[in-house]
Structures are given as structure tokens and as C-alpha cells.
Amino acid sequence: MTSSGYKMNELKIGIILSTIRKGRRSQEIGNWLLKESSKYSRSHYEIIDLRDYDLPLYGKEDKLGVSKKFIEKTAEFDGFIFVLAEYNHSIPGVLKNAFDYLGKTMHNKAAAIVSYGAIGGARAAEHLRGILGQMDVACISTQIALSIFYDYDDNQNFKPLDLHDDNLKIIFKRVAEWAEALKPLR
Ligand SMILES: Cc1cc2nc3c(=O)[nH]c(=O)nc-3n(C[C@H](O)[C@H](O)[C@H](O)COP(=O)(O)O)c2cc1C
């Protein structure tokens, strides 16, 4: 057991928040996933918040060495769940910029998508699948598509519908299975 509570040989799955704006929904959705993971999974789950890494646009000078820290952090994980917002029918630019730093850090890892938006972030999710394919990340088919209308109450409190429960369990199970299966290749 390490100081962070992580047991050696346990799979590590990162919950990546795709947005950084003030008032973002990604944080609450990420926290929900973290809480649910402790009910349904024996893997170690941890939030990776792009807000903690003020990455310069890829190609610009990185005076503070933030990209090194970000790459080292990402390298610790066997798989990822992406908390994915839809911005202009695609993934948020801040996430795309982060990917451009990662390259082989991502190879042979597993992923799942929890998207959200007016139509569940479906268009952004399709773009993300293309990017993950290019990065040799195995992204499972099962996805949670949260609606910014139906999964929030009239006061904009996050109230995910029960219908997501089955897919949530599948996601935790399959990401771990795929992350484990790909271990010999990493
Ligand atoms: C720049 C921007 C572009 C957006 N474009 C879309 C879009 O194309 N489709 C969609 O369903 N929602 C879109 N939205 C609404 C987002 O789905 C909604 O604001 C969501 O909460 C954004 O994630 P965040 O709160 O984590 O930033 C957009 C929001 C922003 C800020």
C-alpha cells in the first residue's frame, strides 16, 4: 500500500476531466464516477484534472515544465474514463491539446467514454473514438451519454437517470478487463 492508498499491482484508471472553464459540469460528473467506482470496481480510480496542468498550446515553449509533469502523471495509468463535453460538435480544444503531448504514453491502454451535451455529447464521442484509435488506445463500445436536460433537475442539479446504472457497471468491468488484457503489450 502506498501513501495514496494505491495497492501495488492493482489497475490504475484515470478519470480525465475534459473541460476547465469556471462552472464546468465535468467536475461533478467526474466526482460521481469516482464515487460509483468505489461501489463497483476493485481498480484504483483517480481524477486527472486538466485544470491542474496549465499546458501551453502544443509547440509553444513550456517554460514551467508542465507537460513533463502531465506526461509522467498520465503514464501511471492502465486505462482511462473520459468525462467528455461536446464543444462545437467535437471534443474540447483543451483535451485535444493535451492528447498532442501524449503520444506513446497512451499506447495499449484501455478507455471508456462518459459524454454529455444536448444530445449526450454523441458527436464529440465519435471524434474522440477516432483520436483514441490513432493513439493505440482500446476504447470499449459501451458508453454513457448524459443529457444536459434529462440528467439534471429544474434547478440544474445533477440527477443522473437510473437507466445509466447498467452501463456504468459494464464500463467499470470492461475497462479493467481490457486494461488487464493489454498489460503484456505495455
Ligand atoms: C464553447 C462551447 C461549445 C458548445 N458546443 C456544444 C455543442 O456543439 N453541442 C452540444 O450538445 N453542447 C454544446 N455546448 C454546451 C455544453 O454541452 C454544455 O455547456 C456542457 O456543460 C459543457 O461542458 P462543461 O460544463 O464541462 O464545460 C457548448 C458549450 C460551450 C461552452
The ligand as an SDF file (V2000), in Angstrom:
LIG
                    3D

 31 33  0  0  0  0  0  0  0  0999 V2000
  -17.7640   26.5590  -26.3120 C   0  0  0  0  0  0  0  0  0  0  0  0
  -18.9710   25.6850  -26.1520 C   0  0  0  0  0  0  0  0  0  0  0  0
  -19.4720   24.9920  -27.2340 C   0  0  0  0  0  0  0  0  0  0  0  0
  -20.5610   24.1350  -27.0680 C   0  0  0  0  0  0  0  0  0  0  0  0
  -20.9980   23.4040  -28.1390 N   0  0  0  0  0  0  0  0  0  0  0  0
  -21.9220   22.4370  -27.9480 C   0  0  0  0  0  0  0  0  0  0  0  0
  -22.2440   21.5320  -29.0000 C   0  0  0  0  0  0  0  0  0  0  0  0
  -21.7530   21.6110  -30.0930 O   0  0  0  0  0  0  0  0  0  0  0  0
  -23.1560   20.5600  -28.7420 N   0  0  0  0  0  0  0  0  0  0  0  0
  -23.7430   20.4030  -27.5010 C   0  0  0  0  0  0  0  0  0  0  0  0
  -24.5350   19.4980  -27.3260 O   0  0  0  0  0  0  0  0  0  0  0  0
  -23.4660   21.2810  -26.4960 N   0  0  0  0  0  0  0  0  0  0  0  0
  -22.5680   22.2700  -26.6890 C   0  0  0  0  0  0  0  0  0  0  0  0
  -22.2610   23.1360  -25.6730 N   0  0  0  0  0  0  0  0  0  0  0  0
  -22.9940   23.0050  -24.4040 C   0  0  0  0  0  0  0  0  0  0  0  0
  -22.2400   22.0140  -23.4970 C   0  0  0  0  0  0  0  0  0  0  0  0
  -22.6480   20.6990  -23.7850 O   0  0  0  0  0  0  0  0  0  0  0  0
  -22.5350   22.3150  -22.0360 C   0  0  0  0  0  0  0  0  0  0  0  0
  -22.2970   23.6900  -21.7780 O   0  0  0  0  0  0  0  0  0  0  0  0
  -21.6290   21.4940  -21.1200 C   0  0  0  0  0  0  0  0  0  0  0  0
  -21.9920   21.7470  -19.7870 O   0  0  0  0  0  0  0  0  0  0  0  0
  -20.1520   21.8550  -21.3740 C   0  0  0  0  0  0  0  0  0  0  0  0
  -19.2770   21.1400  -20.5220 O   0  0  0  0  0  0  0  0  0  0  0  0
  -18.5930   21.8470  -19.2520 P   0  0  0  0  0  0  0  0  0  0  0  0
  -19.7490   22.3830  -18.4020 O   0  0  0  0  0  0  0  0  0  0  0  0
  -17.8580   20.7620  -18.5440 O   0  0  0  0  0  0  0  0  0  0  0  0
  -17.7300   22.9510  -19.7720 O   0  0  0  0  0  0  0  0  0  0  0  0
  -21.1770   24.0060  -25.8100 C   0  0  0  0  0  0  0  0  0  0  0  0
  -20.6820   24.7310  -24.7200 C   0  0  0  0  0  0  0  0  0  0  0  0
  -19.5940   25.5450  -24.8770 C   0  0  0  0  0  0  0  0  0  0  0  0
  -19.0410   26.2770  -23.6780 C   0  0  0  0  0  0  0  0  0  0  0  0
  1  2  1  0
  2  3  1  0
  2 30  2  0
  3  4  2  0
  4  5  1  0
  4 28  1  0
  5  6  2  0
  6  7  1  0
  6 13  1  0
  7  8  2  0
  7  9  1  0
  9 10  1  0
 10 11  2  0
 10 12  1  0
 12 13  2  0
 13 14  1  0
 14 15  1  0
 14 28  1  0
 15 16  1  0
 16 17  1  0
 16 18  1  0
 18 19  1  0
 18 20  1  0
 20 21  1  0
 20 22  1  0
 22 23  1  0
 23 24  1  0
 24 25  2  0
 24 26  1  0
 24 27  1  0
 28 29  2  0
 29 30  1  0
 30 31  1  0
M  END
$$$$
